[in-house]
Amino acid sequence: MITTALTKLLGIRVPVVQGGMQWVGKPPLPAAVSNAGGLGLITALTQPNPEALRTAIRETRVATDKPFGVNLTILPSINPPDYEGFARVAVEEGVKIFETAGNNPGKLIEFFKLHGCIVIHKCTTIRHAKSAERLGVDVVSIDGFECAGHPGEEDIGGLVLLARAAQELKIPYIASGGIGDGRGLAACLALGAAGVNMGTRFMCTVESPIHQNIKEKIVASTEYDTTHIFRTLNNTSRVFKNVVSQQVVAIERRPGGAKFEDVRDLVAGARGRIVFENGDPDYGIWTAGLVLGLIKDIPTCEELLSRIERETEEIIGGMAKLVKAKAKL
């Protein structure tokens, strides 16, 4: 059994958090992750409104008696969602663990801490991690350049980011991006992390609510099958390399660059949702991380976390054997 600051704080057995993924973090997945010993997260903005989130929380609670949480990501939007409503409903339903992400999370963090909740905040730079620490979060999730979705604009890989976090932070931190097995978890623990966050790896499990074709596409893919969009718009996102994302990249590379309006229809969130429903990997934009190269099967969450736990323990035990006592002179 692996015991870290994260397992103690959250009351979980395995120091693994399921990433809060749009259209994926629906009750069956977080319930399965939590039942398997990790921390499952419901994605609030996958629900159309706060009352739908209330229903999702209740469904999850029926399916597990283990700790689970809610992800709430603040996204740039012309018509912002009812963030306060989502937060209020989750607290009313007794949720005690939240993952926050995005810009200006101060008000949300203050609200959650006022109600005695644990807050994990996602960051892509040490600067932002220290800011979150000052705001009073309990844990920061450090997103390296390998991650799916938004890795920030600095292009710093997890190896350096995690070592820098060890130098700079006083609160626990977890690693996100490129982790899919026991080697990854063991490496992150060695770099000072208290656990890991996995998104793409959990997409490819039996309980993941996405189409089987997409799961099989993930298994068939490699670490070369992602690309970055929105680079020229300073809002970089790592997504699966398909017909649509290639079109977006081509438009961004035109002489004179591109405006968001030039790619708006191609990147519409509704198209990404339909990918997961109809199983056509080329229908729209969908996020995926470099961990694609490590995913070779579609296990249950129980099988996946048990395997990662066993692998991590074996690797840590094996590394201890590398240390030999110095001969006394």
Phi, psi and omega per residue, in radians:
M1 nan 2.349 -3.118
I2 -1.754 2.120 -3.126
T3 -1.979 2.174 3.123
T4 -2.365 3.088 3.079
A5 -1.040 -0.546 -3.128
L6 -1.257 -0.815 -3.130
T7 -1.088 -0.661 3.126
K8 -1.179 -0.769 -3.089
L9 -1.144 -0.752 -3.016
L10 -1.631 -0.252 -3.098
G11 1.275 0.676 3.139
I12 -2.026 2.837 -3.093
R13 -1.562 -0.695 -3.079
V14 -1.936 2.271 -3.077
P15 -1.341 1.057 -3.112
V16 -2.298 2.216 3.091
V17 -1.893 2.336 3.056
Q18 -1.380 2.244 -3.121
G19 -1.101 2.589 3.101
G20 -1.447 1.676 -3.002
M21 -1.872 2.293 3.113
Q22 -1.072 2.299 3.137
W23 1.262 -0.045 -3.099
V24 -1.988 -0.610 -3.079
G25 -1.371 1.044 3.090
K26 -1.714 2.783 -2.964
P27 -0.751 -0.755 -3.083
P28 -1.027 -0.656 -3.099
L29 -1.279 -0.964 3.131
P30 -1.036 -0.612 3.113
A31 -1.104 -0.742 -3.138
A32 -1.164 -0.707 3.121
V33 -1.105 -0.804 -3.134
S34 -1.139 -0.717 3.098
N35 -1.093 -0.488 -3.126
A36 -1.477 -0.047 3.074
G37 1.912 -0.125 3.088
G38 -1.670 -2.872 3.062
L39 -1.963 1.979 3.061
G40 -1.469 2.586 3.137
L41 -2.245 2.235 2.964
I42 -1.407 2.344 3.083
T43 -1.564 1.937 -3.040
A44 -1.020 -0.795 -3.009
L45 -1.337 -0.061 2.971
T46 -1.238 -0.451 3.114
Q47 -1.448 2.524 -3.057
P48 -1.235 -0.388 -3.100
N49 -2.827 2.927 -3.106
P50 -1.007 -0.655 -3.124
E51 -1.183 -0.570 3.056
A52 -1.164 -0.624 3.059
L53 -1.107 -0.691 3.113
R54 -1.001 -0.766 3.119
T55 -1.104 -0.742 -3.141
A56 -1.096 -0.707 3.117
I57 -1.095 -0.764 3.141
R58 -1.146 -0.669 3.094
E59 -1.108 -0.716 3.139
T60 -1.150 -0.702 -3.127
R61 -1.154 -0.552 3.057
V62 -1.161 -0.600 -3.036
A63 -1.499 -0.279 3.124
T64 -2.603 2.539 3.015
D65 -1.859 0.202 3.131
K66 -1.651 2.846 3.117
P67 -1.056 2.427 2.984
F68 -2.527 2.940 -3.088
G69 -2.402 -3.044 3.138
V70 -2.240 2.321 3.041
N71 -1.648 2.331 3.074
L72 -2.327 1.921 -3.070
T73 -1.871 2.239 -3.140
I74 -1.574 1.957 -3.055
L75 -1.943 2.565 3.012
P76 -1.075 2.290 -3.080
S77 -2.746 2.502 3.065
I78 -1.192 -0.695 3.094
N79 -2.099 1.523 -3.045
P80 -1.050 2.517 3.043
P81 -1.131 2.957 3.123
D82 -1.442 1.288 -3.098
Y83 -0.977 -0.785 -3.122
E84 -1.095 -0.674 3.118
G85 -1.136 -0.757 3.097
F86 -1.071 -0.785 -3.130
A87 -1.112 -0.778 -3.108
R88 -1.088 -0.795 -3.132
V89 -1.078 -0.765 -3.128
A90 -1.076 -0.738 3.112
V91 -1.158 -0.737 3.100
E92 -1.021 -0.580 -3.129
E93 -1.477 0.090 3.038
G94 1.508 0.198 3.078
V95 -1.171 2.322 -3.083
K96 -2.033 -0.061 -3.123
I97 -2.223 2.242 -3.128
F98 -2.280 2.461 2.943
E99 -1.894 2.165 3.087
T100 -1.943 2.674 3.120
A101 -2.706 2.817 3.112
G102 1.744 -2.983 -3.026
N103 -1.521 2.594 3.031
N104 0.849 1.064 -3.115
P105 -1.487 0.081 -2.996
G106 -0.902 -0.824 -3.100
K107 -1.129 -0.723 3.122
L108 -1.129 -0.788 3.140
I109 -1.056 -0.767 3.121
E110 -1.056 -0.748 3.141
F111 -1.100 -0.812 -3.108
F112 -1.147 -0.744 -3.135
K113 -1.182 -0.571 3.092
L114 -1.074 -0.504 -3.129
H115 -1.763 0.332 3.009
G116 1.269 0.467 -3.088
C117 -1.639 2.762 3.033
I118 -1.609 2.308 -3.090
V119 -2.111 2.187 2.989
I120 -1.880 2.178 -3.121
H121 -2.030 2.315 -3.130
K122 -1.493 2.370 -3.127
C123 -2.428 2.664 3.091
T124 -1.976 -0.058 3.100
T125 -2.413 2.733 3.089
I126 -1.169 -0.592 3.105
R127 -1.002 -0.816 3.134
H128 -1.226 -0.581 3.111
A129 -1.117 -0.731 3.120
K130 -1.184 -0.594 3.067
S131 -1.125 -0.753 3.111
A132 -1.118 -0.658 3.095
E133 -1.052 -0.746 3.121
R134 -1.145 -0.536 3.129
L135 -1.302 -0.182 3.046
G136 1.763 0.249 3.114
V137 -1.167 2.776 -3.093
D138 -1.576 -0.563 -3.099
V139 -2.536 2.515 2.975
V140 -1.962 2.502 3.082
S141 -1.834 2.006 -3.037
I142 -1.614 1.965 -3.127
D143 -1.585 1.974 3.056
G144 -1.431 3.005 -3.094
F145 -1.066 -0.326 -3.104
E146 -1.306 -0.243 -2.936
C147 -1.244 2.756 2.985
A148 -1.338 2.739 3.126
G149 1.366 -2.444 -2.983
H150 -1.605 1.892 3.118
P151 -1.611 0.139 -3.046
G152 1.448 -2.999 -3.061
E153 -1.978 0.114 -3.053
E154 -1.673 -0.290 3.082
D155 1.045 0.733 3.123
I156 -1.739 2.182 -3.130
G157 -1.263 2.855 -3.078
G158 -1.090 -0.575 -3.095
L159 -1.005 -0.809 3.140
V160 -1.346 -0.734 -3.111
L161 -1.033 -0.749 -3.103
L162 -1.197 -0.691 3.098
A163 -1.149 -0.644 3.088
R164 -1.188 -0.642 3.098
A165 -1.073 -0.684 3.115
A166 -1.084 -0.593 3.134
Q167 -1.285 -0.608 -2.897
E168 -1.857 -0.472 -2.979
L169 -1.707 2.585 3.088
K170 -1.802 -0.270 3.141
I171 -1.778 2.811 3.122
P172 -1.089 2.646 3.057
Y173 -2.399 2.676 3.078
I174 -2.119 2.804 -3.060
A175 -1.780 2.500 3.110
S176 -2.414 2.360 3.104
G177 1.964 1.934 3.046
G178 1.496 0.209 -3.069
I179 -1.879 2.221 -3.112
G180 -2.579 0.030 -3.115
D181 -2.702 -3.067 -3.107
G182 -1.142 -0.544 3.085
R183 -1.050 -0.772 -3.133
G184 -1.114 -0.776 3.136
L185 -1.121 -0.788 3.134
A186 -1.059 -0.729 3.141
A187 -1.105 -0.725 -3.121
C188 -1.194 -0.647 3.062
L189 -1.098 -0.686 3.119
A190 -1.137 -0.487 3.121
L191 -1.512 0.124 3.041
G192 1.755 -0.071 -3.141
A193 -1.245 2.666 3.112
A194 -1.641 0.017 -3.123
G195 2.892 -2.956 -3.104
V196 -2.391 2.804 3.021
N197 -2.017 2.285 3.111
M198 -2.194 2.288 3.114
G199 -1.991 -1.217 -3.089
T200 -0.952 -0.693 -3.137
R201 -1.046 -0.697 3.138
F202 -1.312 -0.381 3.030
M203 -1.045 -0.564 -3.040
C204 -1.764 0.983 3.057
T205 -2.238 2.872 -3.128
V206 -1.016 -0.712 -3.042
E207 -1.443 -0.162 3.097
S208 -1.067 2.333 -3.022
P209 -1.481 0.377 3.139
I210 -1.709 2.870 -3.071
H211 -1.069 2.486 3.140
Q212 -0.994 -0.616 3.132
N213 -1.034 -0.658 -3.133
I214 -1.234 -0.666 3.082
K215 -1.076 -0.766 3.137
E216 -1.182 -0.569 3.071
K217 -1.140 -0.691 3.104
I218 -1.073 -0.818 -3.140
V219 -1.059 -0.652 -3.095
A220 -1.372 -0.182 -3.046
S221 -1.567 2.980 3.112
T222 -2.242 3.138 3.132
E223 -1.167 -0.131 3.115
Y224 -1.601 0.016 -3.001
D225 -1.756 0.542 2.976
T226 -2.161 2.874 3.064
T227 -2.596 2.915 3.098
H228 -1.832 2.316 2.982
I229 -2.013 2.875 3.127
F230 1.144 0.316 3.113
R231 -1.053 -0.773 -3.069
T232 -1.320 -0.202 3.132
L233 -1.743 0.124 -3.135
N234 0.985 0.669 3.081
N235 -2.492 0.874 -2.992
T236 -0.912 2.402 3.077
S237 -2.422 2.279 3.071
R238 -1.543 2.144 -3.079
V239 -2.340 2.960 3.097
F240 -1.167 2.425 -3.136
K241 -1.414 1.820 3.126
N242 -2.397 -3.002 -3.097
V243 -1.014 -0.765 -3.063
V244 -1.224 -0.821 -3.126
S245 -1.118 -0.590 3.084
Q246 -1.151 -0.635 3.073
Q247 -1.115 -0.750 -3.136
V248 -1.078 -0.805 3.130
V249 -1.053 -0.736 3.139
A250 -1.092 -0.708 3.115
I251 -1.145 -0.717 3.132
E252 -1.125 -0.482 -3.077
R253 -1.554 0.007 3.113
R254 -1.114 2.627 3.058
P255 -0.954 2.290 -3.111
G256 1.568 -0.102 3.072
G257 1.343 -2.831 -3.086
A258 -2.509 2.707 2.998
K259 -1.822 2.824 -3.138
F260 -1.013 -0.627 -3.127
E261 -1.033 -0.482 -3.117
D262 -1.220 -0.398 -3.082
V263 -2.108 0.043 -3.030
R264 -0.879 -0.865 -3.083
D265 -1.154 -0.614 -3.131
L266 -1.182 -0.626 -3.024
V267 -1.740 0.178 -3.105
A268 -0.923 2.297 -3.125
G269 -1.015 -0.562 -3.133
A270 -1.082 -0.618 3.122
R271 -1.180 -0.667 3.094
G272 -1.123 -0.668 3.114
R273 -1.105 -0.722 -3.108
I274 -1.158 -0.527 3.044
V275 -0.913 -0.807 -3.091
F276 -1.286 -0.318 -3.130
E277 -1.611 -0.731 -3.060
N278 -1.733 -0.166 3.050
G279 1.395 0.196 3.114
D280 -1.640 1.871 -3.059
P281 -1.170 -0.225 -3.126
D282 -1.794 0.140 -3.055
Y283 -1.322 -0.561 -3.105
G284 -2.820 -3.000 3.131
I285 -1.435 2.302 3.009
W286 -2.488 2.478 -3.023
T287 -1.427 2.565 3.079
A288 -2.795 2.537 -3.104
G289 -1.777 3.060 3.130
L290 -1.100 -0.298 3.109
V291 -1.060 -0.199 3.026
L292 -0.796 -0.671 -3.091
G293 -1.161 -0.293 -3.100
L294 -1.740 -0.185 -3.014
I295 -1.578 2.041 -3.059
K296 -2.119 -0.010 -3.085
D297 -2.699 3.079 3.137
I298 -2.196 1.369 -3.090
P299 -1.478 2.973 2.907
T300 -1.277 2.841 3.098
C301 -1.091 -0.621 3.097
E302 -1.099 -0.810 3.120
E303 -1.098 -0.742 -3.101
L304 -1.128 -0.882 -3.076
L305 -1.237 -0.601 3.076
S306 -1.119 -0.699 3.124
R307 -1.157 -0.785 3.132
I308 -1.100 -0.727 3.115
E309 -1.061 -0.814 -3.123
R310 -1.135 -0.803 -3.139
E311 -1.049 -0.764 -3.111
T312 -1.090 -0.786 3.135
E313 -1.084 -0.719 -3.139
E314 -1.150 -0.709 -3.124
I315 -1.178 -0.787 3.126
I316 -1.089 -0.737 3.105
G317 -1.105 -0.698 3.130
G318 -1.172 -0.634 3.138
M319 -1.181 -0.547 3.125
A320 -1.080 -0.519 -3.137
K321 -1.258 -0.239 3.129
L322 -1.285 -0.339 -3.098
V323 -1.565 2.048 3.124
K324 -1.951 2.443 3.121
A325 -1.148 2.409 3.108
K326 -1.263 2.443 3.122
A327 -1.183 2.361 3.105
K328 -1.377 2.364 -3.133
L329 -1.419 nan nan
